[in-house]
Amino acid sequence: MVGIGKFWRKIVTLLLVVVLCAGCANLPKTAYNPWKVISVDIDADTKLLDIAFAENQEHGFMVGSNATLLETKDAGETWEAIKLSLDSEKSRFNGVSFAGKEGWIVGEPALVLHSTDAGKSWLQIPLDEKLPGNPINIAALSGNTAEMATDVGAIYQTSDGGKNWKAQVQDAVGVVRNITRSPDGKYVAISAKGNFYSTWEPGTAAWVPRNRNSSRRLENMGFTSEGKLWMLARGGQIQFTDPEDDEKWLDPQKPEKGYSWALLDMAYRNSDDVWATGGSGSLLHSPDGGKTWEKDTEMEEVPANFFKVVFFSPEQGFAIGDRGGYLLKYQPAEVAKAA
């Protein structure tokens, strides 16, 4: 009887494996891989956190933990480390942004750097000791003007190169796991535990807290090419707001049924072409604005979790990995097919 029991347990186990594998195989593969792997010479424990380009598509900067500042002058093919004189080499650079030659870097503990010469020199700007939270997001808007957000949802704007900062909201929203700004100045922030999110629009006094619409923990949120919201939840779930009603959400999608890694970020290459990145080198692609999805399987061997993807133009984009110094550079179709 014991032998029969073991036999049936093995049969059940095999059936489960077959079912799971069938679920994993349901996502079609991309026709070609448009991404090129770039390896950056940094310490193994350093995390790359943000990327921005200055006055042209050749000259850019990337920031990360351990006061990491990297510069490229060849559109991201190679990167060179820049050492800055700071109080601590353990400073964490969370965000970088440029408007022409004017650049900003924010980080922690409570750090703002400003450049007016395309990153040739950086000036550290003192911040009020009573600043709520640490800066995690910065948007360079125009000459001497930038907008900064902290990890508790405080939002400040300067119009004099950082000498003075004016609060844009009356109260912070609480500790957030991430915060995203749209090109027209709207924000969405996810609570630290991922159990609710909040939105804010310019001209309003406070954040509006909103409940998530499923039991799945929120991983990240952002804005579509049309200014609507998208949502990534635990287990590879993707959701979009209703195009006709910002207060309603369309039914959730789970492109890969057997997916065990989190989707961590999403970005629009153009109004229809969308890329979602995730753990263990995962890259999902939608050519029709998120209606259908396919998978780029060639990047699965890259030992990194791609937690940030960004496009600066339809021809220029990057996905940043959180370990090993890896990033992916998007290549236009004709270049990728020839590679």
N, C-alpha and C positions, 0 to 999 in steps of 0.2 A: 504493500500500500504506500509505503514511504517513497519507493521508486516511482510509482505512478504519479504521486503528487509532484515530485521533482520534474518529471517529464512534462506535465501540464504547465508548470510554472515557466519552463523553458519555452514552451510553445507560445504562451501569453507574452513573454518578454520579446520573442522574435516578432510577433504580430505588432507589438507597440513600436518596435524599431522601424518596421516597414511603414506603419502609419506616419510616424514622425518624419521619416525620410521622404515620403510622398508629399508631406506638407512643405518640406524644405525645398522641393524641386519645382514648386509651382510657379516661381517667378522667372520670367524669361531673361536671358542675358543680353547685355548691350551688344550692338553690332560691332563695335570697336571700343577701345579704351582711350579716352581723350586726356588722360592724366599722366603726368611724368613725375616720378619719384625724385625728390631733391633731398639729399642728406646734408645736414648742417652740423658742423663741428662744435658741439656744446657738451657740457657735463650730462651724464646719464640721468641725474635727478632734476635737471632743469626742464621746466614746462614752457613751451611757446604759447602765448596767450592772445596776441593780436598782431595785425599787419596793416600797413597803410602805405600809400605811395604819395610822393611829394609833387613836384611841378610837372612830372611826366611819367609815363608808364615804365620807364627804365629805372628810375630812382625811387627806392622804397626802404621802409624800415620795419623791423619785426621786434616785438618785445616779449618778455617773459619773466619767470621767477629768477631769483639770484641776480637781480639788477642786470638782466640780459637785454642788451640792445644790439641788434644786428642791422647792417646796411647792405643793400644791393645796388649796383649800378648797371646791371645787365638784365633787368626785368625778372629777377628772382632766380636766375640760374646759379649764381654763387652769392654767398653771404659772408661778410666780414664783421667780426666783433668790434664794438666800440666801448671803451672803458670811460666811465664818467666818475668824477670826484664827488662821492656822496658820503653821507654820514655812516651808512651801512651798506656793505656789499650784499646783504641778504634782502635788500629791498625787492619788492615784487612789483614789476611793471604790468599793470592790468590792461591798459588800453593806450592806443596811439591813433592820432588823427591829423590829417593835413588839409589845408586849403591853400593851394599854391605852394609858396615857400614857407608859409607859417605852419608850424607843427606843435602839437601838444602831446605830452605823455602823462598819464596819471597812474598812481599806484599806492602801495601801502608799505609802511605806515604813513598815512596822510601826505601824499607826495604829488606835486605838480611840476612838470618841466615844460619850458617854453622855448621855441626856436623861431627866429625870424629869417634865417638864412638857409633854409632847406636842410636843416640838421647838421650844419657845419659846427654849430655851437649850441649848447643848451643851458638855460638859466633856470635854477631852482627857485620856485615862487613859494614864499612862506604862506601857510594856511592857518586860519584861526584854530586854536587848540580845542575850541568848543564845536568844531565841525562834526555833525552827526555822521558817524561811520567813516569808512575809507573809500576814496574815489575808485570806481571800477569801470567807468565809461566816460569817454570824452568825445565831443563832436566839434571839430574846427568849422566855424560857420563863415567867417569873413575876416577882414583885417582887424586884429586885436580882439575878435569876438569868438567865444567858445562856450559850450554848455557842458557841464559836468554833472554826473550822477554818482551817488555813493551806494554802498552795499546795504543801506537801510532805506533807500528810496528818496533821499534828499536830492533836489535838483537845483543847481546854481548856474547863473550865467554871468559872464564878464564881457564888457565892451571896451576895456582899457588895458588889454594885455595881461590880465590877471591881478592887477593892483586891487581891484574891488570885485566882489562877487555878490550878486543879488539872488536871494531865494525865490524860486518859482512856485513852490508849494508851501502851504502853511505847516504841514506835519509830515514826517517821514512815514513810510508805509510799514516798516518793520524789516527784520533781516530777510534778505532775498537771496535766492540761489543764482539768479541771473536777471538781467534787465536789458531791454532792447529798445532802441530809438528808431523811429521811422524817419525818412528824409524830410517830412513836413513837421517834425517835432513832437509826434505822439510817442508815448512810452507804454510798454507792457512789462510787468515784473511778476516773477513767480516767487511765492513764499519759500522759505528755506526748506521746509518739509515737502514742498510740492503739492500741498493739499488745497491751495486756492491761488488765484492770480488777481492782479490789480491793474487798472488802466488809468492813464492821465493824458489830458489834452491841453495844449497851450491856452492860457486864458482862464482855466479853471483853478479853484483854490486848493483842491485836495484830490488825492487818489480815490478811485472807486473800486472797492473790493468786490470780487466776483467768485462764485463757487465754480469749481470744476464740474463738468457734466458727466463724469464717470468715476468709478472707484479707483482707476489707475492714477498713480502718482505722475504729476507733470514733470517732464524733463526740460522742455524749452518751449518758448513761444516767440513769434516774430510777425513780420508784416509781409503780405503778398505784394506782387508787383502793382496791384491796384489799391493797396493800402488797407486791405482786409487782414484779419488775423489768421495765422496758422498755429497749430498746437501739436507738439510731440509728447506722447505719454508713454509710460512704462510698457515694455514688451513690443516696441516697434509700432505703436499706434499713431496714425496721422489723422488730423481733423482740420477742417477749414470752416470759417464762418460763412453763413448763407450770403451769397452775393446780393440778395434783395433785402436782407435784414441783418444788420450788424449784431443784434441781440440774440440771434439764433445760430446754432451750429448744424452743419450737415452731418450725416451719419459718419461715424468713425471708420477709417480704413486700417487694415493690417496687411500691407502688401505681401509680406512673407509670413505665412502661417506658422512655420516652425521656428520663427526668429527668436533667439534667446538673448541677443545683445540689444542694448538701448540705442535708439536713434537720438542723436545729440544736437544736431543743428540742421538747418535747411536754408537754401538761398536760391534766388531766381537769376538765371543767366540772362533771360529776357522774359517777356510776358508769359510765355508758355513753357520754356525749358527750365526744369527745376531739379536740383540735386539735394539729396539728404545724406548726411554722414553719420557714422556711429561707431560703436565699439568694434574692436578686432578688425580694423581695416574695412569696415562696411561702407559701401557707396551704393545708394539707390538713385535711379534717374527716372524722371517723368517728362516725356516730350509734349504733354498736353495739359499742363497746368495742374497736375496732381490727380487726374482721372485714372490713368493707368501707370504702372510702374515696371521697371526692369532693373536688373542688378549688374553692376560692374564687378565681375568675379576676379579680374586680374589683380585688384588691389588687396584681396583678402590675405595675402601673404605678408603684407607690410605690418610689422609689429608695433602698431600704434592705434590709439583710439582717436578718431578724427572728430574733435568736439567743436570745431569752428570751420565754416566754409563761407567764402565771400567772393563776390564778383565785382570788379571795378569797371568792367565793360563786358559786352558779350564775348570778347576775345581774351579777356584777362581775368583769371580767377585762381584762388588758392584754397586748399584745405590744410588745416594745421593739426598736427598730431601732438598728443600730450606727453610722449616719452620717446627717447631714442633720437631726438633731433630730426624727425622726419616731417616733411610737408609735401603736398602734391601741388603741382602747377598745371593748370588747365591749358590744353593745346587746341587751337582751332582745328576743325575737322580735317582739313586737307593736310595739316602737319601730323595729326595723330594717325591718320590712315597710312601715311608714308613711313612712319617710324617702325 
